[in-house]
C-alpha cells in the first residue's frame, strides 16, 4: 500500500533492486567528512535536527549532485546544491 509501512524484507528487496537493476549508488561520507560537516554547519548556522539535512546535502554534493529533491520546505543544504520540491 503506498504510504504505508513496509516490512524489512520489502525494504531490503527495494534497495537491492535500486543498487543492481536500477544502477543506483550508495553514497557514504569520505575521510574528513566530520570536519567538513562542522565547517558547513558553523558557516550556515545549522543546528539541532537540521544537521541531518545538512549531512545528506554535504554527502550528495561531495558525490557530484548539483540538485536534491525534497518536499521539506526547511531543508538545510549547502549553497551549491539546489533544493527542488518535486511536488510543487
N, C-alpha and C positions, 0 to 999 in steps of 0.2 A: 504494500500500500504506500503510495507516495506520501512523504512527510511523516510516515510512521516510524517506529523504532525498527532497526534492522538487527538481526541476530549476528553474533560474532562470525559464524561460518559465512553468512551472506556478505558481510563487510570484507572478510578475508578473500572471498571469491572475487568481489568487485575490484579490490586493489590488485589482486593477481592479474585480473584481466587488463586493468589500466597499464600495468607495468610490462605486460607481454604483448597481448594482441593490440592494445591501444597505444603502444610505443611510448608510454609515459615514463617519466623520470622521477626518482625520489631525491629531492634536494636536501642536503644536510649542511649544517654550519661547517665552515672550514676553520683551519687553525687561526687563532687570534680573534675569533668571532665575538667572544665576550667583551673584549676591549673595544671593538668597533661598535658593538651594540650600545655599550655605555657612552661612547662619544656621541653617537646619534641621539640617544635619549637625553643626554645633557644639553646638546645644542638645540634640540627641538622641544625641550621641556616636557618630555613624555614621562609619565609615572603611573603607578597603580596598574590596574588591569590592562591599560592601553599598551603596556610594554610588550604584551603578547602579540598585538597587532604589529608593532614595530619590528619584533623579532621575525615575523613572517615576511614583512616588507624587505628587511635587510637581506635575508636569505634569498628571496626571489630576485632582488636587484643584483646581488653578487653572482647569481647564476645566469644573468643575462636578461631577465624580464625587464620590460620597459612599461608594462601596464599590468594592473591587478584588478580583478573584478570582485566586487563585494557589494552587498546590499546594506552594509554597516555604514550609516551616514557619518559616523565619527571615527572611521578607521584611521589609525595613526600610521603614516607612511613616510618614506624618505622623499625629499623634493623631486628627485629624478624619476620616481616611479609614479606614473599617472594612475589615479584611482578612478575606476568607472563603475557605475551602478548598472548592471545588466537589466534591471527591472524598471529603470526609469525611461 
